[in-house]
Structures are given as C-alpha cells and as structure tokens.
Amino acid sequence: MFDVDLCVIGAGSGGTRAARIAAGYGAKVIVAEESRIGGTCVIRGCVPKKLMALASHFGEDFEDAIGFGWSIKAVHFDWQLLKNARDKEIARLEGIYRNNLVEAGVTIEQSRAVIEGPHNVRFVDFGKRVRVKKILIATGAQPLLPKDIPGIEHAIVSDHVFNIEKQPERILVVGGGYIAVEFAGIFSGLGSKVILAHRGDKLLRGFDEDIRDEIGASYAERGIDLSLKTTLTRITKSAGGLLATLSDGRAIAVDQVLIATGRGPNTQQLGLEEAGVKLGRKGEILVNDWSRSSVPSIFAVGDVTDRANLTPVAIREGHAFADTEFGKKPWRVDHDTIATAVFSVPEIGVVGATEAEARAKGSNVVIYKTRFRPMRATLSGRREFMMMKLIVDADTDRVLGVHITGRDAAEIIQLAAVAVTMGATKADFDRTIAVHPTAAEELVTMRSPVKG
C-alpha cells in the first residue's frame, strides 16, 4: 500500500535527526531536500556565524595580550582567508550529515517536494511520486524582507552574508534580535564600521531588561552606531555603494545593508493547504504536543511550527517524533525551560524566566545580581564587564531564571540550565563549592538579594 514508511521534507537539524532515528527502528525513510544537506544551522546559520564570531574576537585578544607581557606586531585580517576556511569546514560538515543519513539507510532525494494528499508526495525536480505512510515537514524558516521600502532589492539577508566576497567597510544592520545583534558585533569586531538601526528603544526584545541594558551599553562603548527608535525608509544604489535613508532623516553611505528583522516559517508552495493542513497567522504549521498537524498522517518539527525556534529544540522534536511514531517510546518535548545563547559582544547566556515574566506570573520574586570586571580585564585594561543575575522564587527558593552577559556566557549557561531544569533552589546553588578563580563562581557566591 505504501512505498515508504516516512518521507521527511527538509534535511536540516530536525529532519535529519528524525530520519536517522526512524530508520534505526527499521522504517523505510526518504528525505527530500532541494538545497544543501544540513539546513539553516549548519549551512547558513549557527555554525558559520559562530566561526565568524570567533574570528571577530581575535582583534581584541591581540590587544589584550599586550597587558600580559606579549609584544604584538602589526596584525592584519584577511576576509577571503576566513571565508575560504569557513566554507571548507561547512562543506566538511555537510558531508558528515549526508554520510550519516546514508549509513542509516535513508534515501536522499535532491529535489523540492510537494504534498499532494495525506499520503502522497511528489518530487518536483523529476516528477516522481511516492505513497508514504507518514510525512514529516521540517523545512525551517527563511529571512523576511519588508516589502514597503523602496530599493529593498539592494539589501541582503543573513543567508547572503556568507557569500560576500569582500568585507564591507561600512554596513548598516537593520533589526534588534539575535541575528542583527550578532552580525553587528561580528562585523564591528572584524573592523567594519557598523550602524545598527532598530525600531525599538532597546535591543533583544523578550530578554531580561538587565541583559538588554548591558548589551546596549556595550555596543555603544565599542563604537557601534546604535540608532534606536529608528527605521530604514529607503535604499538608493550609487556608484560608490548604497545610500540608506533612515527615519531620523539621516542618509548614510554604506557598502551593504543587512536586513535582520525577522524570519518566517517556510511553508509556501508545499501543498499544505490543499492537503488540509491548518496554518497559523504567520504561516506556521499548527501542531499538537506530539508534533502532529491537523492531518493525522502529517507532522512538523522545528522552526516551521514557530514554537521555540532554536536548533537544539528542532533536534529534540525530531527525535521525539521518531521515538514516538516508530520506536514505541512515546515522549514529548518540554518547551518550558530552554537555555539559549546570543553570540554578541559580550556573549549572552540565559535560561528560565526573566524578572518581568516571573513577576507577571505572580511569583514572590527575589533578585540576586552581580556585575564585575573579569580577571582578564584587570591586566588588559579593557573596559569589559560580566553581569550575572538569578531570579528566585522567595516562597519555594527555586531558581526560576539565570541570566549572564560576558565572555563564555554560552558555555556557563549550558550547565546552569541543568540545575534550573532539575528544579534547583538558591540553597542548592549556595551549598555548591565555588571553583576559584573563575567568573562562573559568582553564580554560587551571591549571598545578598538586590534591595528594591
């Protein structure tokens, strides 16, 4: 009756995980991918962006080394060398993803796929049709471009950054979320002149207010032209590059305009509505806790569902789907406590509730907070700070949230997330012996709550 047990549309992190796990249970699996294997995170997102973020820190590292006795001669950054090395690494990772699928017994169809019914999929590139028992949509999200700005066709989105052949001397980044903040820090660290325009009064909406204040102050200190309450109104192409007009009346000459104002679920032209799959306001696939859509045989995981749009979440959702549907091991992903990092300057790591969220839920909140210069900055002389904040429920003593800005914040928050996920209390933190001298020891040595 069916040609295959599972057809996965989209070979990103969530789709490939689901395909491999399902195949491991003996399912006959096909993965359809019209682009490169690995998806947004591996090919044009988290991984290449993190490599660029690492590269952007070395300028400060060279400067800081002088304070520790090193004699540093003139240094030079080569954009093309970084691009070549980064692209080589991404190609290597893509090969690993492809090989993992093949070794698991998954068939890869390099084609766009369209759903033609609850159990029917057509591979557009060569017209092949298959009957499938279950369909999993894992097509992710795509950057959005505003349609009402004259000259917007001259702008780029985050996907295009990795194709830039020459480093822009001047770049306007539009947006205030993860992607905008990260790329603004990256380009600034690599030596570009950066203007960051955001319509809000602070960066990183949804993060704790103290985090937002820290990152805003840091970016201004680093020389990034932080233009808040400002929008892009027009882009004009000229012989010398681009002229970007902002809502505050400024016309800025730049080499690139990067639009990073949001991403939308990649659900267009998949045949979803014709198949009866219900979509949300943003075009996201509406699913239940088991990632099942309104059509019983069609499931969806990852950013295309617009639940928690993070790569590790997509991987967990894909794994849970495969275990449940093919492994007879039903379980659901808990979306309540999810750690995340922003690879900004300084780095940000957070898990759990913000202070505002905790108070809005009626918790009797106690705040512990510290701000200090890390040991590295004492000899380098750099004006660099770390901030750590604990949100604690005064009635239960449970730690509701941990918020960190500073070097290696992402590494620290991963293990802090273990404690928060387990329901650790402030007393648990207090009785943990500190590792000295480290920055992370501050998490277990804060004794006095912030007054007021």
Salt bridges, closest charged atoms under 4 A:
GLU34 OE2 - ARG112 NH1 2.84
GLU60 OE2 - ARG222 NH1 2.12
GLU60 OE2 - ARG382 NH1 3.67
ASP61 OD1 - ARG376 NH2 2.55
ASP61 OD1 - ARG407 NH1 3.65
GLU63 OE1 - ARG382 NH2 2.81
ASP64 OD2 - ARG376 NE 3.31
ASP64 OD1 - ARG382 NE 2.88
ASP87 OD2 - LYS83 NZ 2.91
ASP87 OD1 - ARG86 NH2 3.08
GLU89 OE2 - ARG92 NH2 2.79
GLU94 OE1 - ARG36 NH2 2.86
GLU109 OE2 - LYS128 NZ 3.02
GLU116 OE2 - ARG122 NE 2.62
GLU116 OE1 - ARG129 NE 2.91
GLU153 OE2 - HIS154 NE2 3.66
ASP159 OD2 - ARG44 NE 3.99
GLU165 OE2 - LYS83 NZ 3.70
GLU182 OE1 - LYS49 NZ 2.49
ASP208 OD2 - LYS389 NZ 2.74
GLU209 OE1 - LYS202 NZ 2.72
GLU209 OE2 - ARG212 NH1 3.03
ASP210 OD2 - LYS369 NZ 3.35
ASP210 OD2 - LYS389 NZ 2.63
ASP213 OD1 - LYS202 NZ 2.90
GLU214 OE2 - ARG371 NE 2.64
GLU221 OE2 - ARG383 NE 3.29
ASP225 OD2 - ARG250 NH1 3.01
ASP248 OD2 - ARG250 NE 3.03
ASP255 OD1 - ARG170 NH2 2.93
ASP289 OD2 - ARG332 NH1 3.67
ASP306 OD2 - LYS282 NZ 3.42
GLU317 OE1 - ARG307 NH2 3.25
GLU317 OE2 - HIS335 NE2 2.66
ASP323 OD2 - HIS319 NE2 3.53
GLU325 OE1 - LYS134 NZ 2.59
GLU325 OE2 - ARG292 NH2 3.61
GLU355 OE2 - ARG359 NH2 3.02
GLU355 OE1 - LYS389 NZ 2.71
GLU384 OE2 - ARG407 NE 3.55
ASP428 OD1 - ARG431 NH2 3.08
ASP430 OD1 - LYS426 NZ 2.53
ASP430 OD1 - ARG447 NH1 3.15
GLU441 OE2 - HIS436 ND1 2.81
